[in-house]
């Protein structure tokens, strides 16, 4: 019998990428969120339909998604925004100099 433990954790991690995409101004994080939610659903379905443990599917699927996203982001060489020498800056809601 499948237990939702690992797959629900993976689903929760995937859901958290949606607000991060807006906060970090990186729309590609939404794709990562969708992929992780799909991995969680596939893990639960596999666990219900076969003797394979859902954690096996969750671990391998989420790990591959995160690794692939990391490599694509590093190889693209694009900063999220601004000059990479400035470090990570979050977008401001008001123009500089105005309070």
NORVENSUL-V705643 format. One record per residue. RES is the residue in one small letter. PSI is psi in degrees with one decimal (none if undefined). Layout:
res->RES psi->PSI
res->RES psi->PSI
This chain:
res->x psi->134.4
res->x psi->137.7
res->x psi->142.2
res->x psi->7.0
res->x psi->-66.7
res->x psi->-37.8
res->x psi->-34.4
res->x psi->-31.3
res->x psi->-43.7
res->x psi->-41.1
res->x psi->-43.7
res->x psi->-40.0
res->x psi->-42.9
res->x psi->-42.3
res->x psi->-34.9
res->x psi->-17.4
res->x psi->-19.2
res->x psi->-50.2
res->x psi->-28.9
res->x psi->-35.2
res->x psi->-40.8
res->x psi->-44.0
res->x psi->-42.4
res->x psi->3.5
res->x psi->45.1
res->x psi->93.9
res->x psi->-22.4
res->x psi->-17.7
res->x psi->-24.7
res->x psi->-39.4
res->x psi->-43.0
res->x psi->-40.2
res->x psi->-43.7
res->x psi->-43.1
res->x psi->-42.4
res->x psi->-36.8
res->x psi->-38.9
res->x psi->-38.8
res->x psi->-42.5
res->x psi->-42.0
res->x psi->-41.9
res->x psi->-37.8
res->x psi->-43.1
res->x psi->-43.7
res->x psi->-41.3
res->x psi->-41.7
res->x psi->-35.1
res->x psi->-32.1
res->x psi->-13.0
res->x psi->-179.1
res->x psi->-1.1
res->x psi->132.8
res->x psi->135.4
res->x psi->-31.8
res->x psi->-28.0
res->x psi->-46.5
res->x psi->-42.3
res->x psi->-49.2
res->x psi->-48.9
res->x psi->-45.5
res->x psi->-48.6
res->x psi->-40.3
res->x psi->-44.9
res->x psi->-40.0
res->x psi->-47.6
res->x psi->-40.9
res->x psi->-45.5
res->x psi->-43.6
res->x psi->-40.9
res->x psi->-47.6
res->x psi->-42.0
res->x psi->-42.0
res->x psi->-43.2
res->x psi->-41.7
res->x psi->-27.6
res->x psi->-32.9
res->x psi->18.1
res->x psi->134.3
res->x psi->159.9
res->x psi->-43.3
res->x psi->153.3
res->x psi->-169.9
res->x psi->126.6
res->x psi->-21.1
res->x psi->-15.3
res->x psi->-9.2
res->x psi->-174.5
res->x psi->124.9
res->x psi->133.8
res->x psi->145.6
res->x psi->144.6
res->x psi->147.2
res->x psi->-22.3
res->x psi->146.9
res->x psi->152.5
res->x psi->144.6
res->x psi->-9.3
res->x psi->135.7
res->x psi->none
